[in-house]
Amino acid sequence: MNIAFFSNRPYMQAAFTEHNHRHGFNITWFDVALNDTTALLGQGFDAVCVFVNDHLNADVIRLLAEGGVRHIALRCAGYNNVDLDAANRAGMNVVRVPAYSPEAVAEHTVGLMLTLNRHIHKAYQRTRDANFSLNGMVGFNMHGKTAGIIGAGKIGLATLRILKGLGMKLLVHDPVQDNAVLAMGAEYAPLEQLFAESDVISLHCPLTPDNYHLLNRHSFAQMKHGVMIINTSRGGLLNARDAIDAINTGKIGHLGLDVYEEEEHLFFEDKSCQIIQDEIFHLLSAYPNVILTGHQAFLTNEALSAIAEVTLDNLQCLADSLPCHNKIN
């Protein structure tokens, strides 16, 4: 099988090269993202392998199909960037990696919580400047506080385990109840209750048309004053403009984002020598109680290995015309 690998990065290529020894696929590496402009690069391949900021709309899928592409392999769990109806019409298979390392994302999530709460990012800068003042560094005990987890899939469940270890009360909102969640002593709650009672709210749900901007000025108004919000899921779940207004009023006391709705033109690239033309991003970056990381919650050796292994196994099933349980269309 000939595979066009888009949005390539050295850490991804290393993991996939190692695991491809078992399969022997012919992989061509493209550093550029897959979109309307670059879709022609995918023609002539059997499959394209894509990531979170590749765009597979109807036009892209049509161009790929015209070039003989039969398979779309997502090396991530989310698939909001793929027009599944267009893929179905083109007769293309779409496969994904539903769970590569839930613990990697969960640990990064809690890392953001602890860093914001105990001002570790500010302490690092101060001590480098020999400033050992503790003014403005007061945090709070997470033990005994209430954490609201929206989305209790594998990542949400892994996050709950860590927060339970910290001694937090656990509220969960998810359309499907899981006995493993209940066994931890967590309580399922409607969003209104979760918003009203949670000291910390963390997002772990996929982005769908129904939950776009789930966190907005109306939901912020229902939350505790000074609430901490963490998003390591998808940027479109949070209305950043409304979040800025809530930070200015003190409604949001801490905000940790590993994802950003307009990250497509920012993340995974070195922009340090450029002027970023994004007012919202600049405003968020200026707040001392906001931490932004560049969609790195997944980035551990174990996760990269799992992503490569599952993605290539998915493609092997398709190449051999075998059933693939990670097929989503």
N, C-alpha and C positions, 0 to 999 in steps of 0.2 A: 504494500500500500504506500502511495506517495502522499505525504502530508505537508500542507503549508501551515507553518507555526507562526502566528501573528503575536504582536506585542511581546516579543522575546526580550528576556533579560538574562544576564549571565547566570544568576542563581537558578533560574528556571531551566536554562539549557543544560546546565550541569546535572540536574536531577533527572531530566528526561533522557539525556544521553546515557546515563548509568543504567536506567531501567530498560532502555530500548535494546540493550544487548540480548534480552530474551526474545524480542520480537523481530528485530531486523527491519523495521520500517525505514523508508527513505524520507527523512525529514529535511525540509528547507526552512531555514530560520529567517524570519522577517522581524526587524525591530519595530516597524511601524504598526499602528493599530489598523484593524480591519474596519473599513467604512466605505462610503460611496466613492471616495477618491482612490482607494487602494484595492478595491474589490477585484480588479482585473488581474492583480498579482496571484490571486487564488485560482484562476482558471488553469485547467490542465492537471489539477491535483484530484485525488480521490476524496480527500478530506481536508477540512480546515480545523485547526486547533486554536481556540480563542479564550480571552480572559474577560474580566469584568467591564472594561471600558472599550471593548470592541463592539461595533454597532452592526447588527445583522437585521436591518429592516427589509422590507419587501424588495426594494431595488437591489440591495446587496445580494440577497438570496437569489434573485432572478439572474444576476450576472454570474454568480457562482454556479448555479444550475446549468446555465448555458455553456459554461466552461467544463462541465462534466463532474463537478463536485457532488458527491452523494451523501456525505456525512459531515455533520457539525459536532465537534467535540469541545464541550466547555470544560475548562480545567478549574471550575469553581462550582459552588452550589446553586447560586442564583442564576436565573435565566430571563430576567426582565428585559435584557438587551437583545433578545431574539424574537422575531415575529414568527411564532409557532404556526400560525395559520398559513403564512407564506411558505414556510418549510414543508408543511403538509401538502400544499398544492404542488410544490416542486418535487415531491416524493423523496425528500431528504430526511435522513435520520438525525435526531438531536439527542446527544447523550451528555451527561454531566457527572460531577463528583459530589454526591450529596453530603458526604461527611468525610473530610480528610483528616482533620485534627481538631475536634471541638475544644479540647483543652487549650490549644494554642490561642484561640480567640478569647476564650473565657479568661485565661490568665492575663492577657493584654487588657481586657476589660477591667478586671479588678486592679491591675497596675495603674490604669488611668484614675480609678476611684481613689486609691491610696495616695497617688501623687498629688492630685488636686486637694484632697482633704488635708494632708499634712504639709502641703506647700513644698514638696521635695524639689520641684523644678526651680523654685525661687531660692531655696536654701543652697542648691548647687551653685547658682550664680553668685550669691552673697559670699559664700565661703571662698570661692575663687578670688574674690576681691578683698579678702580678709575682713569682711563685714560679718561679725558674729552676733549682731543684734537679732533678737527674737520678736521684735515688734512686728505685728501683722502676720504672724506665723501660726496663730492659734487654730487648731483643727477641732475635730469632735471624735468621740469614741464611736466606731461603727458598731461595736457590740451593743445590742439592745435596740438599735435603730431598725427601721423598716425598709426593705428593699423591694421594689416593684419590678418584676421581670415580665416584659411583653414579648411573648414567644418562647415556648418551652420545648423547642426541639432539642437536638443533641447539644448545640452550643448553649442554649438557655439552661438546660439541665446541668451541664458542666459548670456554668456560672453559679447556679443555685448551690451546688455542692461546696464551692469555695466560700460563698457568703454564709452558708450554714455554719461552716467551720469558724467564721468570724463572730458567730453568735447573733446574727441578724434575724429579725422576723421576716418571713418570706411571703410576699403576695405574688400571684401569677395570673396573667391573662393570656389565655389561649383557647381557641375554639374546641380543641380536643383535650380531654383530661387524661393524664398519664399517671398510672399507679406509682411509678418511681418518684414523681413529683410529690404526690400525697404522702409517700413513705418517709420523705424528708421532713414532714411537718409543715409543708407549704400549703397555703390556702389559695384556692382559685377565687378570683374576684372580677367583677365587671370593671371596665376601664375607669368609670367614675370613682369607684371606691379606691382603686389602685392610685389614681392621681391624687386623691384627697389625703391618703394616709401614708404615702411613701416619702421617705427622706431621700432615697436614691432611686432613680428610675433608669433602667437599662433596656435597650432595644435589641431584640434577637429574633426578629421576624423577617420574612422575605418582603420585598417591595412588590405590591400589587396595585392595580388601579383603585381598589377599595381603600387602601390605607396610605395612599400618597399624602404627604404632609399630615400624617397622623398626629404629630406634635405641632401644634400651631397656637395662635393667641387664645383660642377658645379653650384648648386643653391646658395651656399654661395657667390660665385664670383659675382652673380647678385645683391646682397643685399648692403644696405648702410654700410659704415664703422661704426662699433660700434653698430650694430643692436642688439636688445634684442630678444632672442628666448625662448619660453616657450613650453614645451610638457607635457601635462597631458592626452594624449590619449594612444598611444602604442609606446613602445621603438623602434620597428623596423622602424618607420617612419623617424628616424634620424640616420645618420651614425656618430657614436660617435668619431671614429678615425679622420674623416674629420673635425668634430666640434672642436676637440683639435687643429688641425692645424690652423683652422680659429680663435680660441681664441689666439693662439700664435702670429698671425699677427695683431690682433686687429680688424679683420673683425667682429667677434662676441664680443660685449662689455659685454653682460650679458647672462647667460644661466641658465634657471630654468627647472629642470627635476623632474617630479614625477614618471616617467616610464623610464626604461632602458632596452635595448635589451637583455642583459644577466641577467636580474633581477631574473630569475627563481631560481637560487641557492643562492640568497641574501635576497630578500625582504620577509617580513612577519616573519622573524626569528631573534633571538638575536644572532648576530655574534660578539659581543663586545669582547669576549675572544678568538677569532680565528684570524688567519692571512688570510686575504682574498686574494685568488689567482686570482686576476683580475687586470691586469696592467692598462687597460683603466679606470676602476672605480677608482683606486688609483690616476691616473692623474687628472681626473675630480674633485675628492674630494679635491685636493690640491689647486685649483684655488680659489682666494678670490672672483671672480666674477661669481662663479658657485654655485648654491644651488641644492642639491639633497634631495628629500623626498621619502619615501619608499612606493609609490603607495597608498597614503592615501587621495588623493583628494576626494574620494567618502565617506570618513569616518565621517559621522554625524549620530546622532540618527535618524533623519528623513529618511536618505538614507537607513540605515540598516533596519529600519521598512518597508520601501517600498520594498526593495529587498526581504525580507522574505515573505511579503504578496503576492507579484506578483508571486514569485517562487512557493509557495505552492498553490496558485490559479491555476497556470499553471498545476501543477501535479494533482490537483483535477479534472480539465477538462479532462485530459488524463485518470484518473482513472474511470471517469463516461462516457468515450467515447463521450465526447462533443467536438465541435469545439473549438480550442484554437487559438486566433488571434496572439499569440506570438510564434507560431510554425514556424520554419525557414527552414524546409526541406520537 
